[in-house]
Amino acid sequence: MKKLTLPAIGGLLLSSLLLPSALATNLPEGAVVSGGFTWTRNNSTAVGNGSAAFGLAKQACDNLTAGGYTDWRLPTKVELSALSASSKTALTSAGWTLGNTWSATPNPNKGSGYLSVVLNNGLVTATGDPYLTHYVSCVR
């Protein structure tokens, strides 16, 4: 089992990141555990290459059953930013794409939009038009 110690980021303590071999069975390939959360790989959730418009992204997470769990959801921008800061190398090793990934955080400047986070640099993007496609990672 590979285990990495991670720092506290944005008020969240990221105590460890366990690579897929250390996870429970029946989780999607590339899932990771970080800071007490289990994450699905962002390019394997939803449709095609893992990207989707916001509505489909939210629906995919809300309806996901994996690892015996049904309480999956889209992460917040704070959770995604903390994951991004934790270990890009570990995410890449698990097969993640470090691109724009949807958050459940509404865009404060746009009534129907949502924020996304670029996992490569943790940048929060406010261009969250719900019809754009971004990667999708579900968390529980």
C-alpha positions as CSV (number, residue, x, y, z in Angstrom):
1,M,0.0,0.0,0.0
2,K,1.3,3.4,-0.9
3,K,0.5,6.1,1.6
4,L,1.5,9.8,1.4
5,T,1.2,12.4,4.2
6,L,-0.4,15.5,3.1
7,P,-0.6,19.1,4.5
8,A,-3.6,21.1,5.8
9,I,-4.9,23.2,3.0
10,G,-7.7,25.8,3.2
11,G,-8.7,24.7,6.7
12,L,-9.0,21.0,5.6
13,L,-6.6,18.5,7.1
14,L,-5.5,16.1,4.4
15,S,-4.1,13.3,6.4
16,S,-3.4,10.8,3.7
17,L,-3.8,9.8,0.2
18,L,-4.2,6.1,-0.5
19,L,-3.7,4.9,-4.0
20,P,-6.3,2.5,-5.6
21,S,-4.7,-0.7,-4.4
22,A,-5.5,0.3,-0.8
23,L,-9.1,1.0,-1.3
24,A,-12.2,-1.1,-0.7
25,T,-13.5,-3.3,-3.5
26,N,-16.1,-2.2,-6.0
27,L,-14.8,1.4,-6.2
28,P,-14.3,2.8,-9.7
29,E,-10.8,2.5,-11.1
30,G,-8.5,5.4,-10.1
31,A,-10.5,6.3,-7.0
32,V,-8.5,7.8,-4.2
33,V,-9.0,8.5,-0.5
34,S,-7.8,11.9,0.7
35,G,-8.6,13.7,4.0
36,G,-11.4,11.3,4.9
37,F,-13.1,11.6,1.5
38,T,-13.3,9.0,-1.2
39,W,-13.0,10.5,-4.7
40,T,-13.8,9.0,-8.1
41,R,-11.3,9.7,-10.8
42,N,-12.3,12.8,-12.6
43,N,-12.0,11.4,-16.1
44,S,-14.0,8.2,-15.5
45,T,-17.3,9.6,-14.1
46,A,-20.3,10.6,-16.2
47,V,-20.0,10.1,-19.9
48,G,-17.3,9.6,-22.5
49,N,-14.0,11.0,-21.3
50,G,-15.5,11.9,-17.9
51,S,-16.6,15.4,-18.9
52,A,-20.1,16.6,-18.8
53,A,-22.3,19.7,-18.5
54,F,-23.1,20.6,-14.9
55,G,-26.6,19.1,-14.8
56,L,-25.4,15.7,-16.0
57,A,-22.3,15.9,-13.7
58,K,-24.5,16.5,-10.7
59,Q,-27.0,13.8,-11.7
60,A,-24.1,11.3,-12.2
61,C,-22.8,11.9,-8.7
62,D,-26.2,12.0,-7.1
63,N,-27.1,8.6,-8.7
64,L,-23.7,6.9,-8.3
65,T,-23.6,3.6,-6.4
66,A,-20.0,2.4,-6.0
67,G,-18.1,0.6,-3.3
68,G,-21.5,-0.2,-1.6
69,Y,-22.1,3.5,-1.1
70,T,-24.9,5.7,-2.4
71,D,-24.1,9.0,-0.7
72,W,-21.8,10.4,-3.5
73,R,-22.0,14.1,-4.5
74,L,-20.1,16.8,-6.4
75,P,-17.4,18.3,-4.2
76,T,-17.2,21.9,-3.2
77,K,-14.6,24.3,-4.6
78,V,-12.7,24.2,-1.3
79,E,-12.6,20.4,-1.3
80,L,-11.3,20.3,-4.9
81,S,-8.7,23.0,-4.2
82,A,-7.4,21.0,-1.3
83,L,-7.3,17.9,-3.3
84,S,-5.4,19.7,-6.1
85,A,-2.8,21.0,-3.5
86,S,-2.4,17.6,-1.9
87,S,-0.5,15.6,-4.5
88,K,-0.7,16.1,-8.2
89,T,1.8,13.2,-8.8
90,A,-0.5,10.8,-6.9
91,L,-3.5,11.9,-8.8
92,T,-1.7,11.5,-12.1
93,S,-0.4,8.1,-11.1
94,A,-4.0,7.1,-10.4
95,G,-5.0,8.2,-14.0
96,W,-6.6,11.5,-13.2
97,T,-6.7,14.4,-15.7
98,L,-5.6,17.6,-14.0
99,G,-8.0,19.8,-15.9
100,N,-11.2,21.8,-15.1
101,T,-13.4,19.8,-12.7
102,W,-16.9,20.8,-11.7
103,S,-17.6,21.9,-8.1
104,A,-21.1,22.1,-6.5
105,T,-20.3,25.7,-5.5
106,P,-22.5,28.3,-7.2
107,N,-20.8,31.0,-9.1
108,P,-21.6,34.2,-7.0
109,N,-21.5,36.3,-10.2
110,K,-23.8,34.2,-12.3
111,G,-27.2,33.0,-11.2
112,S,-27.2,29.6,-12.9
113,G,-23.5,29.0,-13.1
114,Y,-21.1,26.9,-10.9
115,L,-17.4,27.1,-10.2
116,S,-14.9,24.7,-11.4
117,V,-11.3,24.0,-10.2
118,V,-8.3,23.3,-12.5
119,L,-6.6,20.4,-10.7
120,N,-3.2,21.2,-12.1
121,N,-2.9,24.5,-10.3
122,G,-5.9,24.8,-8.0
123,L,-7.2,27.8,-9.9
124,V,-11.0,28.3,-9.3
125,T,-12.7,29.3,-12.5
126,A,-15.8,31.5,-12.5
127,T,-16.7,30.7,-16.1
128,G,-19.1,28.0,-14.7
129,D,-21.7,28.2,-17.5
130,P,-23.8,25.1,-16.7
131,Y,-23.7,24.1,-20.4
132,L,-19.9,23.9,-20.7
133,T,-18.4,20.5,-20.2
134,H,-15.8,19.9,-17.4
135,Y,-14.4,16.8,-15.8
136,V,-16.5,15.2,-13.1
137,S,-15.3,13.8,-9.8
138,C,-17.7,12.5,-7.2
139,V,-16.9,12.5,-3.5
140,R,-18.2,10.9,-0.4
